[in-house]
Amino acid sequence: MLGRIGLSLWMSAYGGGYNGYQAIKQLEKKERKYRLSVDIKTGEAEWEKLQIEDENFIFDTATPIFRVTSSMGKMMIAPYHSRFEFEKYLIDVMDETGPYDCVVELGCGYGRNLINMFYNGGDTNLKYYGGEFTQSGVDIATKLAAATPNMKAEFFHFNHLSPNLDIVKNKNYECVFVFTSHSIEQVNQIHDNWFKVVASIAPHVRCVHLEPFGFQSKILGEVSEKHKAFIQQNKWNENFTQVLQNAVNNGDIVVDGTMLEIGFSDDVFNPGSLCIWHSNGA
């Protein structure tokens, strides 16, 4: 599905003369008012306009003013267009803890986060790497990055169940910045050596996760309970925290800190939590 949708997006964007960043923003604009519907039998996808059933809007064709989200275990009301700007947070962390030789996203999809970082203050001299499980994601990310002037990027196949980062490790970088964003969430059981593999790609590695693991650490409230039930029902990730702790106990990594269920997610009952760690050598 990603390949069909991504290719369609790319072709329309290319025809309009958009660069990679502009193409991504066109998709984000579409997603504010529509959701993709896919026919399971045929695989055909189409955009369905969101139906607003309350009075939380001014014009019938506009997006709502407010939305329901959650933070730290509790539901809350937030401005519809407010989001946790993860890419900008990553840039700030890099500025405070760097310099780095490259940045790597694992589970990058079609490269949205990396291209957003590049255009929102990321170091333009860095090499940007994206590991993605689907070939369609790798292909579209490669095309979008190629349409992003001056961006040095490379995309490759990556599987959380069998992590391999030789494509980065073999470059002999000294200091590498890694991150994931809701990519581990659907992998029921990540490999026991996941953190060791990532931590060993360079002498100095720092990693930031925005993943929905909060319920694995502590139940903060009603949302945490419903989140746990949602994850278990869908057989999504349930061992991130345990594998992380094992890596700490084994001396592979050092955890800098965590922040549970930070909020402002589009999915009320699948809130992301932050975890930052660095390799023991760093």
C-alpha positions in Angstrom: 0.0 0.0 0.0 2.8 2.4 0.9 4.4 1.8 -2.6 1.2 2.6 -4.5 0.3 5.6 -2.4 3.9 6.9 -2.2 4.4 6.5 -6.0 1.1 8.3 -6.7 2.1 11.1 -4.3 5.6 11.4 -5.9 4.3 11.5 -9.4 1.7 14.2 -8.6 4.3 16.1 -6.7 6.9 15.8 -9.5 4.4 17.0 -12.0 3.8 20.0 -9.9 7.5 20.8 -9.6 7.6 20.2 -5.8 10.8 19.3 -4.0 10.8 16.4 -1.5 9.9 18.6 1.4 7.0 20.3 -0.4 5.7 16.9 -1.5 5.6 15.7 2.1 3.8 18.8 3.2 1.2 18.3 0.4 0.5 14.8 1.9 0.3 16.2 5.5 -2.2 18.8 4.3 -4.3 16.0 2.7 -4.1 13.9 5.9 -5.6 16.8 8.0 -8.9 16.5 6.2 -8.9 12.9 4.8 -8.1 9.4 5.8 -7.0 6.6 3.5 -9.5 3.7 2.9 -8.2 0.5 1.4 -10.3 -2.3 -0.1 -8.9 -5.5 1.4 -9.9 -7.6 -1.6 -8.6 -5.4 -4.4 -5.9 -3.4 -2.6 -7.3 -0.2 -4.1 -6.9 2.9 -1.9 -8.9 6.1 -1.9 -9.1 9.2 0.2 -12.3 9.6 2.4 -13.1 13.0 3.7 -13.3 13.2 7.5 -16.8 13.6 8.9 -17.1 16.2 11.7 -20.2 15.5 13.8 -19.9 18.3 16.4 -19.7 22.1 16.2 -16.0 22.2 16.7 -15.3 24.1 13.4 -16.1 27.4 11.8 -16.3 26.5 8.1 -17.8 23.2 6.9 -14.7 22.6 4.7 -12.1 23.4 7.4 -10.4 21.2 10.0 -11.7 21.3 13.6 -10.3 23.9 16.1 -9.9 21.4 18.9 -9.3 17.6 19.2 -9.2 15.0 21.9 -5.7 13.7 22.7 -4.0 12.4 25.9 -1.0 13.1 28.1 0.5 11.2 31.1 -2.4 8.8 31.4 -5.2 11.3 31.0 -7.4 12.5 28.2 -7.2 16.2 27.3 -8.4 18.7 24.8 -5.8 20.4 22.6 -5.8 22.8 19.6 -6.3 20.6 16.5 -3.0 21.8 14.8 -0.8 21.4 17.9 1.7 18.5 17.7 4.8 17.3 19.5 7.4 18.4 17.0 9.6 15.5 17.3 12.0 16.4 14.5 12.8 19.8 16.1 13.3 18.0 19.5 15.8 15.7 17.8 17.7 18.6 16.3 17.9 20.3 19.8 19.2 17.0 21.3 21.8 16.7 18.6 23.0 20.3 19.0 23.4 19.7 22.8 25.2 16.3 22.6 27.0 16.4 19.3 28.7 16.9 16.9 27.7 13.8 15.0 29.0 12.3 11.7 25.6 11.1 10.5 22.0 10.6 11.6 20.0 7.3 11.2 16.3 6.7 11.4 15.2 3.0 11.9 11.7 2.4 10.4 11.8 5.6 8.3 8.8 4.9 6.1 9.2 7.2 3.1 11.6 9.5 4.8 9.3 12.1 6.2 11.1 12.6 9.5 14.6 12.9 8.0 13.5 15.4 5.3 11.6 17.4 7.9 14.8 17.5 10.0 16.9 18.6 7.1 14.6 21.5 6.4 14.0 22.5 10.0 17.5 23.2 11.2 19.3 19.9 10.8 22.9 20.0 9.9 23.0 20.1 6.1 26.5 18.7 6.0 25.5 15.4 7.6 24.7 12.1 5.9 21.1 11.1 6.5 20.4 7.3 6.6 17.0 5.7 6.7 16.4 2.0 7.4 13.0 0.7 6.3 11.4 -2.7 6.1 9.4 -2.2 2.9 11.1 -1.9 -0.5 8.4 0.6 -1.6 9.3 2.8 1.4 13.0 2.7 0.5 12.2 3.5 -3.2 10.0 6.5 -2.4 12.3 7.9 0.3 15.2 7.7 -2.2 13.2 9.6 -4.8 12.0 12.3 -2.3 15.5 12.8 -1.0 16.9 13.1 -4.5 14.4 15.9 -5.1 15.6 17.6 -1.9 18.5 20.0 -3.0 21.8 19.4 -1.2 20.5 16.5 1.0 23.0 13.6 1.3 20.8 10.6 2.0 20.8 6.8 1.7 18.0 4.4 2.4 18.3 0.6 3.0 16.3 -2.4 4.1 16.0 -2.8 7.9 14.2 -5.4 10.0 13.6 -4.8 13.7 13.4 -8.6 14.1 16.8 -9.2 12.7 18.7 -5.9 13.1 21.6 -5.3 10.8 23.3 -1.9 10.4 26.5 -2.9 8.5 25.7 -0.3 5.9 26.4 2.4 8.5 28.9 0.5 10.6 31.2 -0.2 7.7 31.6 3.6 7.1 33.7 3.7 10.3 31.9 6.8 11.7 33.1 8.0 15.1 29.8 9.5 16.4 26.3 8.5 15.2 22.9 9.7 16.1 20.0 7.2 15.8 16.2 7.5 16.4 12.9 5.7 16.0 9.4 7.1 15.8 6.5 4.7 16.3 8.3 2.1 14.2 9.0 -0.5 16.9 5.3 -0.3 18.1 4.0 -3.0 15.8 6.9 -5.5 16.3 5.5 -7.8 19.0 8.9 -8.9 20.3 12.1 -7.1 19.2 15.3 -9.2 19.1 17.2 -9.6 22.4 20.3 -8.0 20.8 18.5 -5.0 19.2 20.2 -2.4 21.5 23.6 -4.1 21.3 23.5 -4.1 17.5 22.6 -0.4 17.3 25.0 0.6 20.1 27.9 -1.1 18.3 27.7 0.7 14.9 30.2 3.4 16.1 32.4 4.2 19.2 29.9 6.8 20.2 26.2 6.3 19.6 23.2 8.2 21.0 19.6 7.0 20.3 16.2 8.6 20.9 13.0 6.7 20.8 9.5 8.0 20.5 7.6 4.8 20.9 4.4 3.7 22.8 6.0 1.7 25.5 4.7 3.7 28.5 2.4 1.1 29.8 5.3 -1.4 30.0 7.0 0.8 32.6 4.1 2.3 34.6 0.3 2.7 34.5 -0.3 6.4 34.8 -4.1 6.5 34.4 -7.1 5.4 32.4 -5.4 6.0 29.0 -2.5 3.8 30.1 -4.9 0.9 30.9 -6.7 1.3 27.5 -3.4 1.6 25.7 -2.2 -1.7 27.3 -5.4 -3.5 26.2 -5.1 -2.0 22.7 -1.5 -3.2 22.3 -2.2 -6.7 23.6 -5.3 -7.1 21.4 -3.4 -6.1 18.3 -0.2 -8.1 19.4 2.0 -5.0 19.1 5.2 -4.5 21.0 5.3 -5.7 24.6 9.0 -6.2 25.3 10.7 -2.9 24.5 11.3 -2.0 28.2 12.5 -5.5 29.1 15.0 -5.7 26.2 16.2 -2.1 27.1 16.7 -3.0 30.7 18.6 -6.2 29.7 20.9 -4.0 27.5 21.6 -1.8 30.5 22.3 -4.7 32.8 24.7 -6.2 30.2 26.6 -2.9 30.0 25.7 -2.3 26.4 24.0 1.1 26.9 23.4 3.8 29.5 19.9 5.3 29.7 19.9 9.1 29.9 16.3 9.4 30.7 12.7 8.6 29.9 9.4 10.5 29.8 6.2 8.5 29.7 3.2 9.3 27.5 4.2 12.8 26.5 1.0 13.4 24.7 -0.4 15.3 21.7 -0.6 12.1 19.6 -3.3 11.8 16.9 -4.2 8.4 18.4 -5.6 9.0 21.9 -5.0 5.5 23.2 -1.5 4.9 21.6 0.6 7.7 23.2 4.3 7.9 22.5 6.9 7.9 25.3 10.4 9.1 25.1 13.6 7.2 25.9 17.1 8.5 25.3 20.3 6.3 25.7 23.9 6.3 24.7 26.4 3.5 24.1 28.6 2.6 27.0 31.7 3.8 25.0 30.1 7.2 24.6 
